[in-house]
Amino acid sequence: MEFYDGLFYFVCFMKILMICLGNICRSPLAEAILRQKAKCYGLDIEVDSAGFEYCNVGMSPDPRSREVACRHNVDISGIRSRLFKYSDFEYFDMIYVMDKNNYQDVMSMAKTNEDRSKVDFILNEVYPGENRYVKDPYYGGSQGFEIVYEQLNEACEAICRKFM
């Protein structure tokens, strides 16, 4: 913690990557939620998101993700889908995945134990060691996006509290 102008600022430089299949539903929400929470807590956390579907590269988040984000005053408008790449292991300190398939996809690209040690299920921040999934809401209704938001909000809060 540092002290400036009569105020305390928490300092913690971390680079965190959020991963889901298409990088249009869950991971952009997680990216924006964590970015907003980190800013509120005065944490220096860089956040990005990525996925594994080529067909989504450059796309904006799903309209239902944008809608739930807007309802909760979270801005995801500037986020665009991109692919996960090996160099993400080198750049990011932590890589959070949303489900087992994401975990397997990321781990299949890991080359070292250090790479593998950076990967975890995001809900392990709330339920340590349980490897719970953030269910993909893409093929469901808008209620699934609200559930995803609530899960990610809780997990991102836990991440911020860990670095305070």
Residue pairs with C-beta under 8 A, 6 or more apart in sequence:
1 8
1 9
1 10
1 11
2 8
2 9
2 11
3 9
8 42
9 42
10 41
10 42
10 43
10 163
10 164
11 42
11 43
11 44
12 43
12 44
12 45
12 163
12 164
13 44
13 45
13 46
14 43
14 44
14 45
14 46
14 93
14 94
14 163
15 45
15 46
15 47
15 48
15 91
15 92
15 93
15 94
16 34
16 45
16 46
16 47
16 48
16 92
16 93
16 94
16 95
16 96
16 159
17 47
17 48
17 49
17 50
17 84
17 88
17 92
17 94
17 95
17 96
18 26
18 27
18 28
18 30
18 31
18 34
18 47
18 48
18 49
18 50
18 96
18 98
18 122
19 27
19 49
19 50
19 51
19 52
19 84
19 95
19 96
19 97
19 98
19 102
19 105
19 106
20 26
20 27
20 30
20 49
20 51
20 97
20 98
20 99
20 102
20 134
20 136
21 51
21 52
21 53
21 98
21 101
21 102
21 136
22 51
22 52
22 53
22 55
22 56
22 81
22 138
23 49
23 50
23 51
23 53
23 56
23 81
23 82
23 83
24 51
24 56
24 59
24 60
24 61
24 62
24 65
24 81
24 138
25 61
25 62
25 64
25 65
25 136
25 137
25 138
25 145
25 148
26 65
26 98
26 134
26 136
26 137
26 148
26 152
27 49
27 50
27 51
27 98
28 49
28 61
28 65
28 76
28 79
28 81
29 61
29 65
29 68
29 69
29 74
29 76
29 148
29 149
29 152
30 49
30 96
30 98
30 122
30 152
30 155
30 156
31 47
31 48
31 49
31 76
31 79
32 69
32 74
32 75
32 76
32 79
33 74
33 149
33 152
33 153
33 156
34 45
34 47
34 156
34 159
34 160
35 45
35 47
36 74
36 75
37 156
37 157
37 159
37 160
38 44
38 45
38 47
38 160
41 160
41 164
43 160
43 163
43 164
45 160
45 163
48 92
49 79
49 82
50 81
50 82
50 83
50 84
50 85
50 88
51 81
51 82
51 83
51 84
52 83
52 84
52 102
52 105
53 81
54 83
56 81
57 81
57 82
57 83
58 80
58 81
58 82
59 80
59 81
60 66
60 77
60 79
60 80
60 81
61 69
61 76
61 79
61 81
62 138
62 145
64 137
64 142
64 145
65 76
65 145
66 76
66 77
67 142
67 145
68 142
68 145
68 146
68 148
68 149
69 75
69 76
69 149
72 149
72 153
84 105
84 106
84 109
86 109
86 111
88 95
89 95
89 109
89 110
89 111
89 112
89 114
89 115
89 118
92 118
93 118
94 118
94 120
95 106
95 118
95 119
95 120
96 120
96 121
96 122
96 125
96 155
97 103
97 106
97 119
97 120
97 121
97 122
98 121
98 122
98 133
98 134
98 136
99 121
99 133
99 134
99 135
99 136
100 131
100 133
103 119
103 121
103 131
106 119
107 116
107 119
109 115
110 116
110 119
121 131
121 132
121 133
122 134
122 152
122 155
123 130
123 131
123 132
123 133
123 134
123 151
123 155
124 130
124 131
124 132
125 155
125 158
125 159
125 162
126 132
126 151
126 154
126 155
126 158
134 148
134 151
134 152
134 155
135 144
135 147
135 148
137 144
137 145
137 147
137 148
